């Protein structure tokens, strides 16, 4: 499978040979959703903390 590489203007600059095993599959929307959700969850910072006696009024 040959993939087109586009330049800044959106025109085909060159082609790259890609494996059909990796890129020749059908689009799996649920798998892409799982990957995006996992990526976004890992990007969040874990800044929660337990309240102590001094922070409770």
N, C-alpha and C positions, 0 to 999 in steps of 0.2 A: 504494500500500500504506500503510495506517495502522498505526502502532505505538502501543501503549499506554504511557504513562508511569506508573510506580507510585510511590506515596508510601512513607513509612517503615513503614506498617502493611501494605503489600502490596496496597492497593486502587488501582484505576485513578484517577489524578488528571486526566489529560488525554490527548489523542492528538496525534501528530505525523505529518505526511505524509512518507513516505520514497520514494526512487526504486526502482522495480521492477528497474531495471538492476543496481543494487548489491545490494539485499536480497532480490530475487526468485529467487535462484539456489539450487541444491541445496547441502547441507553437504558440504564437501570436507575430510575428516578429515586426509588427508596434507598438504594445504596448511596447515591450522591447526597441525599438528605441526611443520612446517618453520619457521613463523613463531615459535612458542613457543620452540623450541630456539635459533633465532638470537637472540631477545630475551634469553634466559637466558645465552647465551654472551657477549653484549656486556655483560651486567651484571657479569661476573666481572672482578676486577682482575688485571692482568698484573704480578705482583710476583716473577716468577722472575728469577734472576740467575746469571751465570757465576761459578764459583768462581775465586778468585785464588790466588796462591802462599801468601798469609797464611791463607786459610781451609782449605787442604788440610793435613791433619796428616801 
